[in-house]
């Protein structure tokens, strides 16, 4: 039972980090056309 909770926590943290990485990348691509100096 402890193993399941630990696995769920690891899976959740991986999903959060994955979401944050892609969210940051989407923001970069969203603002890139408006600011050509960044690219």
PLY file of the C-alpha trace (Angstrom):
ply
format ascii 1.0
element vertex 39
property float x
property float y
property float z
element edge 38
property int vertex1
property int vertex2
end_header
0.00 0.00 0.00
2.89 2.34 0.75
4.43 1.43 -2.58
1.26 2.46 -4.42
1.16 5.84 -2.69
4.84 6.42 -3.42
4.38 5.46 -7.07
1.37 7.77 -7.31
3.37 10.64 -5.83
6.24 10.06 -8.27
3.80 9.86 -11.18
2.08 13.07 -10.08
5.38 14.93 -9.70
6.48 13.73 -13.14
3.20 14.92 -14.66
3.57 18.31 -12.95
7.15 18.78 -14.16
6.13 17.64 -17.67
3.22 20.10 -17.67
5.37 22.95 -16.41
8.03 22.30 -19.05
5.52 22.29 -21.91
3.62 25.23 -20.43
6.82 27.26 -20.35
7.62 26.19 -23.93
4.13 27.15 -25.10
4.50 30.57 -23.49
7.85 30.98 -25.26
6.31 30.11 -28.63
3.32 32.33 -27.85
5.43 35.43 -27.18
8.17 34.71 -29.72
6.40 36.26 -32.79
5.74 39.44 -30.80
9.35 39.77 -29.67
11.78 38.83 -32.47
14.75 40.02 -30.39
14.42 37.02 -28.05
14.96 34.50 -30.85
0 1
1 2
2 3
3 4
4 5
5 6
6 7
7 8
8 9
9 10
10 11
11 12
12 13
13 14
14 15
15 16
16 17
17 18
18 19
19 20
20 21
21 22
22 23
23 24
24 25
25 26
26 27
27 28
28 29
29 30
30 31
31 32
32 33
33 34
34 35
35 36
36 37
37 38
